[in-house]
Amino acid sequence: MLGIPIENHEAVTAMSLSYARGVVRVHQCCSILACPKKRQAVAKLIAARKAIAGMYAVQQNPRPTEMR
Ligand SMILES: [Zn+2]
């Protein structure tokens, strides 16, 4: 976020919903398989029904190219 490199991808002992939302935003470029913190945050949001399972793909697809 803001060009600052993310240094800590480790899961935390407790995560609030608002913190989970922030983690998902900050770790948006992380793979959910490689980043335990993002995985924990997504699981938290899914458990709270704030995210749909499958919403966070393992590998994000590139945007489709625009039709010309
Ligand atoms: Zn991460």
N, CA, C, O and the ligand as a Tripos MOL2 file, in Angstrom:
@<TRIPOS>MOLECULE
protein
  273   271    69     0     0
PROTEIN
NO_CHARGES

@<TRIPOS>ATOM
      1 N           0.8480   -1.1840    0.0000 N.3       1 MET1
      2 CA          0.0000    0.0000    0.0000 C.3       1 MET1
      3 C           0.8860    1.2380    0.0000 C.2       1 MET1
      4 O           1.8690    1.3220    0.7370 O.2       1 MET1
      5 N           0.5270    2.1670   -0.8170 N.am      2 LEU2
      6 CA          1.2450    3.4300   -0.9350 C.3       2 LEU2
      7 C           2.7030    3.2180   -1.3150 C.2       2 LEU2
      8 O           3.5570    4.0380   -0.9770 O.2       2 LEU2
      9 N           2.9930    2.1370   -2.0080 N.am      3 GLY3
     10 CA          4.3440    1.8870   -2.4580 C.3       3 GLY3
     11 C           5.2690    1.3610   -1.3910 C.2       3 GLY3
     12 O           6.4520    1.1360   -1.6470 O.2       3 GLY3
     13 N           4.7440    1.1610   -0.1920 N.am      4 ILE4
     14 CA          5.5840    0.6450    0.8890 C.3       4 ILE4
     15 C           5.5520   -0.8790    0.8230 C.2       4 ILE4
     16 O           4.4700   -1.4660    0.8370 O.2       4 ILE4
     17 N           6.7160   -1.5360    0.7520 N.am      5 PRO5
     18 CA          6.7030   -2.9900    0.6610 C.3       5 PRO5
     19 C           6.1170   -3.6350    1.9110 C.2       5 PRO5
     20 O           6.3330   -3.1680    3.0290 O.2       5 PRO5
     21 N           5.3900   -4.6910    1.7050 N.am      6 ILE6
     22 CA          4.8040   -5.4310    2.8160 C.3       6 ILE6
     23 C           5.8850   -6.3410    3.3720 C.2       6 ILE6
     24 O           6.5040   -7.0990    2.6240 O.2       6 ILE6
     25 N           6.1160   -6.2740    4.6610 N.am      7 GLU7
     26 CA          7.2030   -7.0440    5.2540 C.3       7 GLU7
     27 C           6.7110   -8.2700    6.0070 C.2       7 GLU7
     28 O           7.4500   -9.2400    6.1740 O.2       7 GLU7
     29 N           5.4720   -8.2270    6.4580 N.am      8 ASN8
     30 CA          4.9990   -9.3160    7.3100 C.3       8 ASN8
     31 C           3.7730   -9.9780    6.6960 C.2       8 ASN8
     32 O           2.7190   -9.3530    6.5680 O.2       8 ASN8
     33 N           3.9140  -11.2280    6.3220 N.am      9 HIS9
     34 CA          2.8020  -11.9840    5.7470 C.3       9 HIS9
     35 C           2.3500  -13.0900    6.6960 C.2       9 HIS9
     36 O           1.5510  -13.9510    6.3290 O.2       9 HIS9
     37 N           2.8790  -13.0540    7.9330 N.am     10 GLU10
     38 CA          2.5470  -14.1050    8.8960 C.3      10 GLU10
     39 C           1.1480  -13.8930    9.4650 C.2      10 GLU10
     40 O           0.7030  -12.7610    9.6520 O.2      10 GLU10
     41 N           0.4630  -15.0080    9.7370 N.am     11 ALA11
     42 CA         -0.8510  -14.9280   10.3670 C.3      11 ALA11
     43 C          -0.7000  -14.3430   11.7690 C.2      11 ALA11
     44 O           0.3580  -14.4510   12.3890 O.2      11 ALA11
     45 N          -1.7630  -13.7280   12.2540 N.am     12 VAL12
     46 CA         -1.7520  -13.1260   13.5860 C.3      12 VAL12
     47 C          -2.6500  -13.9460   14.5150 C.2      12 VAL12
     48 O          -3.4580  -14.7530   14.0550 O.2      12 VAL12
     49 N          -2.5020  -13.7350   15.8140 N.am     13 THR13
     50 CA         -3.2490  -14.5420   16.7790 C.3      13 THR13
     51 C          -4.7330  -14.1940   16.7690 C.2      13 THR13
     52 O          -5.5700  -15.0810   16.9350 O.2      13 THR13
     53 N          -5.0740  -12.9330   16.5790 N.am     14 ALA14
     54 CA         -6.4710  -12.5120   16.5380 C.3      14 ALA14
     55 C          -6.6300  -11.4580   15.4630 C.2      14 ALA14
     56 O          -5.7330  -10.6470   15.2310 O.2      14 ALA14
     57 N          -7.7880  -11.4780   14.8050 N.am     15 MET15
     58 CA         -8.0030  -10.5460   13.6960 C.3      15 MET15
     59 C          -9.4380  -10.0420   13.7440 C.2      15 MET15
     60 O         -10.3850  -10.8260   13.6790 O.2      15 MET15
     61 N          -9.5900   -8.7290   13.8570 N.am     16 SER16
     62 CA        -10.9320   -8.1450   13.8250 C.3      16 SER16
     63 C         -11.3910   -8.0460   12.3780 C.2      16 SER16
     64 O         -10.5930   -8.1870   11.4510 O.2      16 SER16
     65 N         -12.6740   -7.8050   12.1970 N.am     17 LEU17
     66 CA        -13.2110   -7.6900   10.8450 C.3      17 LEU17
     67 C         -12.6060   -6.5050   10.0980 C.2      17 LEU17
     68 O         -12.2640   -6.6170    8.9210 O.2      17 LEU17
     69 N         -12.4750   -5.3880   10.7740 N.am     18 SER18
     70 CA        -11.9300   -4.2070   10.1000 C.3      18 SER18
     71 C         -10.4650   -4.4290    9.7550 C.2      18 SER18
     72 O          -9.9910   -3.9800    8.7120 O.2      18 SER18
     73 N          -9.7490   -5.1240   10.6380 N.am     19 TYR19
     74 CA         -8.3480   -5.4310   10.3460 C.3      19 TYR19
     75 C          -8.2600   -6.3790    9.1570 C.2      19 TYR19
     76 O          -7.3880   -6.2320    8.3010 O.2      19 TYR19
     77 N          -9.1740   -7.3600    9.1070 N.am     20 ALA20
     78 CA         -9.1800   -8.3110    7.9890 C.3      20 ALA20
     79 C          -9.4240   -7.5880    6.6740 C.2      20 ALA20
     80 O          -8.8020   -7.9050    5.6600 O.2      20 ALA20
     81 N         -10.3240   -6.6210    6.6880 N.am     21 ARG21
     82 CA        -10.5750   -5.8420    5.4610 C.3      21 ARG21
     83 C          -9.3110   -5.1060    5.0260 C.2      21 ARG21
     84 O          -8.9900   -5.0570    3.8380 O.2      21 ARG21
     85 N          -8.6040   -4.5420    5.9850 N.am     22 GLY22
     86 CA         -7.3690   -3.8340    5.6620 C.3      22 GLY22
     87 C          -6.3000   -4.7710    5.1330 C.2      22 GLY22
     88 O          -5.5710   -4.4280    4.2020 O.2      22 GLY22
     89 N          -6.2050   -5.9580    5.7270 N.am     23 VAL23
     90 CA         -5.2170   -6.9470    5.2810 C.3      23 VAL23
     91 C          -5.4770   -7.3360    3.8350 C.2      23 VAL23
     92 O          -4.5510   -7.4070    3.0270 O.2      23 VAL23
     93 N          -6.7440   -7.5870    3.5100 N.am     24 VAL24
     94 CA         -7.0790   -7.9800    2.1370 C.3      24 VAL24
     95 C          -6.6930   -6.8640    1.1670 C.2      24 VAL24
     96 O          -6.2230   -7.1300    0.0610 O.2      24 VAL24
     97 N          -6.8910   -5.6330    1.5800 N.am     25 ARG25
     98 CA         -6.5630   -4.4970    0.7140 C.3      25 ARG25
     99 C          -5.0440   -4.3730    0.5520 C.2      25 ARG25
    100 O          -4.5430   -4.2370   -0.5640 O.2      25 ARG25
    101 N          -4.3300   -4.4200    1.6540 N.am     26 VAL26
    102 CA         -2.8730   -4.2350    1.6100 C.3      26 VAL26
    103 C          -2.2020   -5.4080    0.8940 C.2      26 VAL26
    104 O          -1.2220   -5.2220    0.1720 O.2      26 VAL26
    105 N          -2.7300   -6.6140    1.0970 N.am     27 HIS27
    106 CA         -2.1280   -7.8150    0.5280 C.3      27 HIS27
    107 C          -2.8330   -8.2390   -0.7520 C.2      27 HIS27
    108 O          -2.8740   -9.4260   -1.0790 O.2      27 HIS27
    109 N          -3.3830   -7.2800   -1.4710 N.am     28 GLN28
    110 CA         -4.1600   -7.6200   -2.6630 C.3      28 GLN28
    111 C          -3.3120   -8.3090   -3.7250 C.2      28 GLN28
    112 O          -3.8430   -9.0620   -4.5410 O.2      28 GLN28
    113 N          -2.0240   -8.0660   -3.7290 N.am     29 CYS29
    114 CA         -1.1710   -8.6810   -4.7550 C.3      29 CYS29
    115 C          -0.6220  -10.0330   -4.2970 C.2      29 CYS29
    116 O           0.0080  -10.7410   -5.0820 O.2      29 CYS29
    117 N          -0.8530  -10.3930   -3.0500 N.am     30 CYS30
    118 CA         -0.3400  -11.6580   -2.5330 C.3      30 CYS30
    119 C          -1.2040  -12.8230   -3.0160 C.2      30 CYS30
    120 O          -2.4220  -12.7000   -3.1440 O.2      30 CYS30
    121 N          -0.5550  -13.9430   -3.2770 N.am     31 SER31
    122 CA         -1.2990  -15.1780   -3.5250 C.3      31 SER31
    123 C          -1.8440  -15.6700   -2.1890 C.2      31 SER31
    124 O          -1.1690  -15.6030   -1.1620 O.2      31 SER31
    125 N          -3.0710  -16.1610   -2.2260 N.am     32 ILE32
    126 CA         -3.6740  -16.6440   -0.9860 C.3      32 ILE32
    127 C          -2.9640  -17.9020   -0.4840 C.2      32 ILE32
    128 O          -3.0310  -18.2230    0.7020 O.2      32 ILE32
    129 N          -2.2960  -18.6000   -1.3720 N.am     33 LEU33
    130 CA         -1.5510  -19.7940   -0.9840 C.3      33 LEU33
    131 C          -0.2290  -19.4280   -0.3280 C.2      33 LEU33
    132 O           0.2520  -20.1480    0.5470 O.2      33 LEU33
    133 N           0.3570  -18.3230   -0.7410 N.am     34 ALA34
    134 CA          1.6830  -17.9500   -0.2520 C.3      34 ALA34
    135 C           1.6280  -17.0150    0.9490 C.2      34 ALA34
    136 O           2.6370  -16.8100    1.6220 O.2      34 ALA34
    137 N           0.4690  -16.4550    1.2180 N.am     35 CYS35
    138 CA          0.3770  -15.4430    2.2710 C.3      35 CYS35
    139 C          -0.6010  -15.8850    3.3620 C.2      35 CYS35
    140 O          -1.8140  -15.7650    3.1880 O.2      35 CYS35
    141 N          -0.0920  -16.3880    4.4700 N.am     36 PRO36
    142 CA         -0.9630  -16.8470    5.5590 C.3      36 PRO36
    143 C          -1.8480  -15.7360    6.1180 C.2      36 PRO36
    144 O          -2.9750  -15.9910    6.5430 O.2      36 PRO36
    145 N          -1.3410  -14.5070    6.1180 N.am     37 LYS37
    146 CA         -2.1230  -13.3990    6.6770 C.3      37 LYS37
    147 C          -3.3500  -13.1070    5.8150 C.2      37 LYS37
    148 O          -4.4430  -12.8920    6.3390 O.2      37 LYS37
    149 N          -3.1690  -13.0990    4.4910 N.am     38 LYS38
    150 CA         -4.2990  -12.8720    3.5990 C.3      38 LYS38
    151 C          -5.2860  -14.0230    3.7030 C.2      38 LYS38
    152 O          -6.5000  -13.8170    3.7060 O.2      38 LYS38
    153 N          -4.7470  -15.2550    3.7880 N.am     39 ARG39
    154 CA         -5.6120  -16.4360    3.9060 C.3      39 ARG39
    155 C          -6.4720  -16.3240    5.1580 C.2      39 ARG39
    156 O          -7.6690  -16.6120    5.1250 O.2      39 ARG39
    157 N          -5.8590  -15.9050    6.2630 N.am     40 GLN40
    158 CA         -6.5820  -15.7430    7.5220 C.3      40 GLN40
    159 C          -7.6460  -14.6490    7.3960 C.2      40 GLN40
    160 O          -8.7660  -14.8000    7.8830 O.2      40 GLN40
    161 N          -7.2840  -13.5540    6.7410 N.am     41 ALA41
    162 CA         -8.2200  -12.4330    6.5990 C.3      41 ALA41
    163 C          -9.4070  -12.8300    5.7330 C.2      41 ALA41
    164 O         -10.5480  -12.5030    6.0620 O.2      41 ALA41
    165 N          -9.1570  -13.5250    4.6420 N.am     42 VAL42
    166 CA        -10.2420  -13.9450    3.7550 C.3      42 VAL42
    167 C         -11.1480  -14.9370    4.4810 C.2      42 VAL42
    168 O         -12.3710  -14.8750    4.3560 O.2      42 VAL42
    169 N         -10.5430  -15.8520    5.2390 N.am     43 ALA43
    170 CA        -11.3430  -16.8070    6.0060 C.3      43 ALA43
    171 C         -12.2240  -16.0810    7.0210 C.2      43 ALA43
    172 O         -13.3770  -16.4550    7.2380 O.2      43 ALA43
    173 N         -11.6740  -15.0510    7.6320 N.am     44 LYS44
    174 CA        -12.4300  -14.2470    8.6020 C.3      44 LYS44
    175 C         -13.6220  -13.5630    7.9250 C.2      44 LYS44
    176 O         -14.7320  -13.5690    8.4570 O.2      44 LYS44
    177 N         -13.3850  -12.9800    6.7580 N.am     45 LEU45
    178 CA        -14.4520  -12.2840    6.0350 C.3      45 LEU45
    179 C         -15.5140  -13.2690    5.5550 C.2      45 LEU45
    180 O         -16.7070  -12.9710    5.6000 O.2      45 LEU45
    181 N         -15.0820  -14.4310    5.0980 N.am     46 ILE46
    182 CA        -16.0350  -15.4450    4.6460 C.3      46 ILE46
    183 C         -16.8810  -15.9220    5.8210 C.2      46 ILE46
    184 O         -18.0940  -16.0840    5.6960 O.2      46 ILE46
    185 N         -16.2320  -16.1470    6.9660 N.am     47 ALA47
    186 CA        -16.9560  -16.5950    8.1570 C.3      47 ALA47
    187 C         -17.9780  -15.5520    8.5950 C.2      47 ALA47
    188 O         -19.0440  -15.8920    9.1080 O.2      47 ALA47
    189 N         -17.6440  -14.2820    8.3890 N.am     48 ALA48
    190 CA        -18.5570  -13.2030    8.7690 C.3      48 ALA48
    191 C         -19.5170  -12.8690    7.6290 C.2      48 ALA48
    192 O         -20.2960  -11.9200    7.7130 O.2      48 ALA48
    193 N         -19.4470  -13.6640    6.5650 N.am     49 ARG49
    194 CA        -20.3010  -13.4790    5.3900 C.3      49 ARG49
    195 C         -20.1110  -12.1050    4.7610 C.2      49 ARG49
    196 O         -21.0510  -11.5100    4.2330 O.2      49 ARG49
    197 N         -18.8730  -11.6120    4.8290 N.am     50 LYS50
    198 CA        -18.5500  -10.3400    4.1850 C.3      50 LYS50
    199 C         -17.8690  -10.5850    2.8360 C.2      50 LYS50
    200 O         -17.6260   -9.6480    2.0760 O.2      50 LYS50
    201 N         -17.5700  -11.8370    2.5520 N.am     51 ALA51
    202 CA        -16.9590  -12.1770    1.2720 C.3      51 ALA51
    203 C         -17.5370  -13.5030    0.8220 C.2      51 ALA51
    204 O         -17.9460  -14.3220    1.6450 O.2      51 ALA51
    205 N         -17.5690  -13.7070   -0.4430 N.am     52 ILE52
    206 CA        -18.0870  -14.9480   -1.0030 C.3      52 ILE52
    207 C         -16.9070  -15.8720   -1.2610 C.2      52 ILE52
    208 O         -15.9130  -15.4600   -1.8590 O.2      52 ILE52
    209 N         -17.0110  -17.1190   -0.8150 N.am     53 ALA53
    210 CA        -15.9410  -18.0800   -1.0600 C.3      53 ALA53
    211 C         -15.7170  -18.1770   -2.5630 C.2      53 ALA53
    212 O         -16.6720  -18.2870   -3.3320 O.2      53 ALA53
    213 N         -14.4800  -18.1360   -2.9730 N.am     54 GLY54
    214 CA        -14.1580  -18.1630   -4.3950 C.3      54 GLY54
    215 C         -13.9770  -16.7680   -4.9650 C.2      54 GLY54
    216 O         -13.5450  -16.6020   -6.1060 O.2      54 GLY54
    217 N         -14.3160  -15.7530   -4.1500 N.am     55 MET55
    218 CA        -14.1620  -14.3620   -4.5910 C.3      55 MET55
    219 C         -12.6820  -14.0350   -4.7500 C.2      55 MET55
    220 O         -12.2890  -13.2670   -5.6270 O.2      55 MET55
    221 N         -11.8830  -14.6270   -3.8930 N.am     56 TYR56
    222 CA        -10.4500  -14.3810   -3.9570 C.3      56 TYR56
    223 C          -9.7990  -15.5710   -4.6370 C.2      56 TYR56
    224 O          -9.5240  -16.5920   -4.0060 O.2      56 TYR56
    225 N          -9.5610  -15.4280   -5.9070 N.am     57 ALA57
    226 CA         -8.9930  -16.5170   -6.6880 C.3      57 ALA57
    227 C          -7.5570  -16.7740   -6.2380 C.2      57 ALA57
    228 O          -6.8650  -15.8770   -5.7580 O.2      57 ALA57
    229 N          -7.1370  -18.0130   -6.4040 N.am     58 VAL58
    230 CA         -5.7610  -18.3700   -6.0550 C.3      58 VAL58
    231 C          -4.7930  -17.5620   -6.9120 C.2      58 VAL58
    232 O          -3.7960  -17.0330   -6.4200 O.2      58 VAL58
    233 N          -5.0960  -17.4800   -8.1590 N.am     59 GLN59
    234 CA         -4.2700  -16.6710   -9.0600 C.3      59 GLN59
    235 C          -5.1960  -15.6990   -9.7670 C.2      59 GLN59
    236 O          -6.1350  -16.1030  -10.4530 O.2      59 GLN59
    237 N          -4.9260  -14.4360   -9.5960 N.am     60 GLN60
    238 CA         -5.8100  -13.4480  -10.1820 C.3      60 GLN60
    239 C          -5.6310  -13.4370  -11.6900 C.2      60 GLN60
    240 O          -4.5130  -13.4160  -12.2060 O.2      60 GLN60
    241 N          -6.7580  -13.4520  -12.3790 N.am     61 ASN61
    242 CA         -6.7140  -13.4110  -13.8330 C.3      61 ASN61
    243 C          -6.4800  -11.9760  -14.2790 C.2      61 ASN61
    244 O          -7.0030  -11.0400  -13.6740 O.2      61 ASN61
    245 N          -5.7070  -11.8050  -15.3200 N.am     62 PRO62
    246 CA         -5.5410  -10.4600  -15.8550 C.3      62 PRO62
    247 C          -6.8510   -9.9600  -16.4400 C.2      62 PRO62
    248 O          -7.6960  -10.7500  -16.8630 O.2      62 PRO62
    249 N          -7.0110   -8.6680  -16.4610 N.am     63 ARG63
    250 CA         -8.2310   -8.1060  -17.0400 C.3      63 ARG63
    251 C          -8.2940   -8.4590  -18.5220 C.2      63 ARG63
    252 O          -7.2840   -8.4400  -19.2250 O.2      63 ARG63
    253 N          -9.4860   -8.7780  -18.9750 N.am     64 PRO64
    254 CA         -9.5910   -9.0680  -20.4130 C.3      64 PRO64
    255 C          -9.2690   -7.8190  -21.2090 C.2      64 PRO64
    256 O          -9.5960   -6.7010  -20.8100 O.2      64 PRO64
    257 N          -8.6310   -8.0280  -22.3260 N.am     65 THR65
    258 CA         -8.2780   -6.8740  -23.1610 C.3      65 THR65
    259 C          -9.5410   -6.2760  -23.7560 C.2      65 THR65
    260 O         -10.5030   -6.9850  -24.0520 O.2      65 THR65
    261 N          -9.5250   -5.0090  -23.9220 N.am     66 GLU66
    262 CA        -10.6950   -4.3260  -24.4500 C.3      66 GLU66
    263 C         -10.8940   -4.6660  -25.9160 C.2      66 GLU66
    264 O          -9.9360   -4.8340  -26.6710 O.2      66 GLU66
    265 N         -12.1560   -4.7630  -26.2980 N.am     67 MET67
    266 CA        -12.4790   -5.0090  -27.6870 C.3      67 MET67
    267 C         -12.2060   -3.7550  -28.5060 C.2      67 MET67
    268 O         -12.5020   -2.6420  -28.0710 O.2      67 MET67
    269 N         -11.6560   -3.9370  -29.6570 N.am     68 ARG68
    270 CA        -11.3940   -2.7690  -30.5040 C.3      68 ARG68
    271 C         -12.2520   -2.8030  -31.7350 C.2      68 ARG68
    272 O         -12.1710   -1.9010  -32.5690 O.2      68 ARG68
    273 ZN          0.8130  -10.9620    1.9910 Zn       69 ZN69
@<TRIPOS>BOND
     1     1     2 1
     2     2     3 1
     3     3     4 2
     4     3     5 am
     5     5     6 1
     6     6     7 1
     7     7     8 2
     8     7     9 am
     9     9    10 1
    10    10    11 1
    11    11    12 2
    12    11    13 am
    13    13    14 1
    14    14    15 1
    15    15    16 2
    16    15    17 am
    17    17    18 1
    18    18    19 1
    19    19    20 2
    20    19    21 am
    21    21    22 1
    22    22    23 1
    23    23    24 2
    24    23    25 am
    25    25    26 1
    26    26    27 1
    27    27    28 2
    28    27    29 am
    29    29    30 1
    30    30    31 1
    31    31    32 2
    32    31    33 am
    33    33    34 1
    34    34    35 1
    35    35    36 2
    36    35    37 am
    37    37    38 1
    38    38    39 1
    39    39    40 2
    40    39    41 am
    41    41    42 1
    42    42    43 1
    43    43    44 2
    44    43    45 am
    45    45    46 1
    46    46    47 1
    47    47    48 2
    48    47    49 am
    49    49    50 1
    50    50    51 1
    51    51    52 2
    52    51    53 am
    53    53    54 1
    54    54    55 1
    55    55    56 2
    56    55    57 am
    57    57    58 1
    58    58    59 1
    59    59    60 2
    60    59    61 am
    61    61    62 1
    62    62    63 1
    63    63    64 2
    64    63    65 am
    65    65    66 1
    66    66    67 1
    67    67    68 2
    68    67    69 am
    69    69    70 1
    70    70    71 1
    71    71    72 2
    72    71    73 am
    73    73    74 1
    74    74    75 1
    75    75    76 2
    76    75    77 am
    77    77    78 1
    78    78    79 1
    79    79    80 2
    80    79    81 am
    81    81    82 1
    82    82    83 1
    83    83    84 2
    84    83    85 am
    85    85    86 1
    86    86    87 1
    87    87    88 2
    88    87    89 am
    89    89    90 1
    90    90    91 1
    91    91    92 2
    92    91    93 am
    93    93    94 1
    94    94    95 1
    95    95    96 2
    96    95    97 am
    97    97    98 1
    98    98    99 1
    99    99   100 2
   100    99   101 am
   101   101   102 1
   102   102   103 1
   103   103   104 2
   104   103   105 am
   105   105   106 1
   106   106   107 1
   107   107   108 2
   108   107   109 am
   109   109   110 1
   110   110   111 1
   111   111   112 2
   112   111   113 am
   113   113   114 1
   114   114   115 1
   115   115   116 2
   116   115   117 am
   117   117   118 1
   118   118   119 1
   119   119   120 2
   120   119   121 am
   121   121   122 1
   122   122   123 1
   123   123   124 2
   124   123   125 am
   125   125   126 1
   126   126   127 1
   127   127   128 2
   128   127   129 am
   129   129   130 1
   130   130   131 1
   131   131   132 2
   132   131   133 am
   133   133   134 1
   134   134   135 1
   135   135   136 2
   136   135   137 am
   137   137   138 1
   138   138   139 1
   139   139   140 2
   140   139   141 am
   141   141   142 1
   142   142   143 1
   143   143   144 2
   144   143   145 am
   145   145   146 1
   146   146   147 1
   147   147   148 2
   148   147   149 am
   149   149   150 1
   150   150   151 1
   151   151   152 2
   152   151   153 am
   153   153   154 1
   154   154   155 1
   155   155   156 2
   156   155   157 am
   157   157   158 1
   158   158   159 1
   159   159   160 2
   160   159   161 am
   161   161   162 1
   162   162   163 1
   163   163   164 2
   164   163   165 am
   165   165   166 1
   166   166   167 1
   167   167   168 2
   168   167   169 am
   169   169   170 1
   170   170   171 1
   171   171   172 2
   172   171   173 am
   173   173   174 1
   174   174   175 1
   175   175   176 2
   176   175   177 am
   177   177   178 1
   178   178   179 1
   179   179   180 2
   180   179   181 am
   181   181   182 1
   182   182   183 1
   183   183   184 2
   184   183   185 am
   185   185   186 1
   186   186   187 1
   187   187   188 2
   188   187   189 am
   189   189   190 1
   190   190   191 1
   191   191   192 2
   192   191   193 am
   193   193   194 1
   194   194   195 1
   195   195   196 2
   196   195   197 am
   197   197   198 1
   198   198   199 1
   199   199   200 2
   200   199   201 am
   201   201   202 1
   202   202   203 1
   203   203   204 2
   204   203   205 am
   205   205   206 1
   206   206   207 1
   207   207   208 2
   208   207   209 am
   209   209   210 1
   210   210   211 1
   211   211   212 2
   212   211   213 am
   213   213   214 1
   214   214   215 1
   215   215   216 2
   216   215   217 am
   217   217   218 1
   218   218   219 1
   219   219   220 2
   220   219   221 am
   221   221   222 1
   222   222   223 1
   223   223   224 2
   224   223   225 am
   225   225   226 1
   226   226   227 1
   227   227   228 2
   228   227   229 am
   229   229   230 1
   230   230   231 1
   231   231   232 2
   232   231   233 am
   233   233   234 1
   234   234   235 1
   235   235   236 2
   236   235   237 am
   237   237   238 1
   238   238   239 1
   239   239   240 2
   240   239   241 am
   241   241   242 1
   242   242   243 1
   243   243   244 2
   244   243   245 am
   245   245   246 1
   246   246   247 1
   247   247   248 2
   248   247   249 am
   249   249   250 1
   250   250   251 1
   251   251   252 2
   252   251   253 am
   253   253   254 1
   254   254   255 1
   255   255   256 2
   256   255   257 am
   257   257   258 1
   258   258   259 1
   259   259   260 2
   260   259   261 am
   261   261   262 1
   262   262   263 1
   263   263   264 2
   264   263   265 am
   265   265   266 1
   266   266   267 1
   267   267   268 2
   268   267   269 am
   269   269   270 1
   270   270   271 1
   271   271   272 2
@<TRIPOS>SUBSTRUCTURE
     1 MET1         2 RESIDUE 1 A MET
     2 LEU2         6 RESIDUE 1 A LEU
     3 GLY3        10 RESIDUE 1 A GLY
     4 ILE4        14 RESIDUE 1 A ILE
     5 PRO5        18 RESIDUE 1 A PRO
     6 ILE6        22 RESIDUE 1 A ILE
     7 GLU7        26 RESIDUE 1 A GLU
     8 ASN8        30 RESIDUE 1 A ASN
     9 HIS9        34 RESIDUE 1 A HIS
    10 GLU10       38 RESIDUE 1 A GLU
    11 ALA11       42 RESIDUE 1 A ALA
    12 VAL12       46 RESIDUE 1 A VAL
    13 THR13       50 RESIDUE 1 A THR
    14 ALA14       54 RESIDUE 1 A ALA
    15 MET15       58 RESIDUE 1 A MET
    16 SER16       62 RESIDUE 1 A SER
    17 LEU17       66 RESIDUE 1 A LEU
    18 SER18       70 RESIDUE 1 A SER
    19 TYR19       74 RESIDUE 1 A TYR
    20 ALA20       78 RESIDUE 1 A ALA
    21 ARG21       82 RESIDUE 1 A ARG
    22 GLY22       86 RESIDUE 1 A GLY
    23 VAL23       90 RESIDUE 1 A VAL
    24 VAL24       94 RESIDUE 1 A VAL
    25 ARG25       98 RESIDUE 1 A ARG
    26 VAL26      102 RESIDUE 1 A VAL
    27 HIS27      106 RESIDUE 1 A HIS
    28 GLN28      110 RESIDUE 1 A GLN
    29 CYS29      114 RESIDUE 1 A CYS
    30 CYS30      118 RESIDUE 1 A CYS
    31 SER31      122 RESIDUE 1 A SER
    32 ILE32      126 RESIDUE 1 A ILE
    33 LEU33      130 RESIDUE 1 A LEU
    34 ALA34      134 RESIDUE 1 A ALA
    35 CYS35      138 RESIDUE 1 A CYS
    36 PRO36      142 RESIDUE 1 A PRO
    37 LYS37      146 RESIDUE 1 A LYS
    38 LYS38      150 RESIDUE 1 A LYS
    39 ARG39      154 RESIDUE 1 A ARG
    40 GLN40      158 RESIDUE 1 A GLN
    41 ALA41      162 RESIDUE 1 A ALA
    42 VAL42      166 RESIDUE 1 A VAL
    43 ALA43      170 RESIDUE 1 A ALA
    44 LYS44      174 RESIDUE 1 A LYS
    45 LEU45      178 RESIDUE 1 A LEU
    46 ILE46      182 RESIDUE 1 A ILE
    47 ALA47      186 RESIDUE 1 A ALA
    48 ALA48      190 RESIDUE 1 A ALA
    49 ARG49      194 RESIDUE 1 A ARG
    50 LYS50      198 RESIDUE 1 A LYS
    51 ALA51      202 RESIDUE 1 A ALA
    52 ILE52      206 RESIDUE 1 A ILE
    53 ALA53      210 RESIDUE 1 A ALA
    54 GLY54      214 RESIDUE 1 A GLY
    55 MET55      218 RESIDUE 1 A MET
    56 TYR56      222 RESIDUE 1 A TYR
    57 ALA57      226 RESIDUE 1 A ALA
    58 VAL58      230 RESIDUE 1 A VAL
    59 GLN59      234 RESIDUE 1 A GLN
    60 GLN60      238 RESIDUE 1 A GLN
    61 ASN61      242 RESIDUE 1 A ASN
    62 PRO62      246 RESIDUE 1 A PRO
    63 ARG63      250 RESIDUE 1 A ARG
    64 PRO64      254 RESIDUE 1 A PRO
    65 THR65      258 RESIDUE 1 A THR
    66 GLU66      262 RESIDUE 1 A GLU
    67 MET67      266 RESIDUE 1 A MET
    68 ARG68      270 RESIDUE 1 A ARG
    69 ZN69       273 GROUP 0 **** ****
